[in-house]
Amino acid sequence: MEGTELQSFKIISSAGDASSLFLKAIQHAEKSEFDKAEECIEQANQSLKDAHHVQTALIQEESGGDAKEVSLLLIHAQDHLMNAFVYCDLVKSVLNLYKRLDEK
């Protein structure tokens, strides 16, 4: 497997893990399990960082003159990463809403 393909799979895997954990955090928040929800968010953030580091390495390689061929797999990886970033922001807002509802 070529380097870019492997890096794409790493992004997909880490971003997918992050997305799953963010959604799991909402499930915990629905049950007022806020400590568990926060743990999921922390774990998701680490997976998101892992994916972002791989993406950053690809960008640095390309900016250093090592241009990569854009493949459907790499585009798919980018989609997963961007979705995970959206989940990150959205889940934090949803968690805050559940906390406010729980207080009432």
C-alpha positions in Angstrom: 0.0 0.0 0.0 1.4 3.4 -1.0 2.0 6.1 1.6 -0.9 8.4 0.6 -3.3 5.4 0.7 -2.1 4.4 4.1 -2.3 8.0 5.4 -5.8 8.2 3.9 -6.9 5.1 5.8 -5.4 6.5 9.0 -7.4 9.7 8.6 -10.6 7.7 7.9 -10.0 5.4 10.9 -9.2 8.2 13.4 -11.9 10.6 12.1 -14.4 7.7 12.2 -13.5 6.9 15.7 -13.9 10.5 16.7 -17.4 10.7 15.0 -18.6 7.6 16.8 -17.4 8.8 20.1 -19.0 12.2 19.6 -22.3 10.5 18.9 -21.9 8.2 21.9 -21.4 11.3 24.0 -24.9 12.5 22.9 -26.3 9.1 23.9 -24.8 9.5 27.4 -26.1 13.1 27.6 -29.6 11.9 26.8 -29.4 9.7 29.9 -27.9 12.6 32.0 -24.6 10.7 32.2 -22.6 13.8 31.7 -19.3 12.5 33.1 -19.4 9.6 30.6 -20.3 12.1 27.8 -17.3 14.3 28.7 -15.0 11.2 28.7 -16.3 10.3 25.2 -15.6 13.9 24.0 -12.1 13.8 25.4 -11.4 10.5 23.6 -13.0 11.8 20.5 -10.8 15.0 20.6 -7.7 12.8 20.8 -8.8 10.8 17.8 -9.6 14.0 16.0 -6.1 15.3 16.8 -4.6 12.0 15.5 -6.4 12.4 12.1 -5.5 16.1 11.9 -1.8 15.3 12.4 -1.9 12.9 9.5 -3.6 15.6 7.4 -1.1 18.2 8.4 1.8 15.9 7.5 0.3 15.5 4.0 -0.1 19.2 3.6 3.5 19.8 4.7 4.8 17.2 2.3 2.9 18.8 -0.5 4.0 22.4 0.4 7.6 21.1 0.4 7.3 20.0 -3.2 6.1 16.4 -2.8 2.8 16.9 -4.6 0.3 14.1 -4.0 -2.1 12.7 -6.6 -5.6 13.5 -5.4 -7.5 10.2 -5.2 -11.1 9.4 -4.3 -9.8 7.7 -1.2 -8.0 10.9 0.0 -11.2 12.9 -0.7 -13.2 10.4 1.3 -10.7 10.8 4.1 -11.1 14.5 4.0 -14.9 14.2 4.1 -14.6 12.0 7.3 -12.3 14.5 8.9 -14.5 17.5 8.1 -17.6 15.7 9.4 -15.8 14.9 12.6 -14.9 18.5 13.1 -18.6 19.5 12.6 -19.6 16.8 15.1 -17.1 18.3 17.6 -18.7 21.7 17.6 -22.3 20.4 17.4 -21.9 17.8 20.2 -20.6 20.4 22.6 -23.6 22.6 22.0 -26.0 19.6 22.4 -24.3 18.5 25.6 -24.7 22.0 27.0 -28.4 21.9 26.1 -28.9 18.6 27.8 -27.1 20.0 30.9 -29.5 23.0 31.0 -32.5 20.8 30.6 -31.3 18.5 33.4 -31.0 21.5 35.7 -34.7 22.3 35.3 
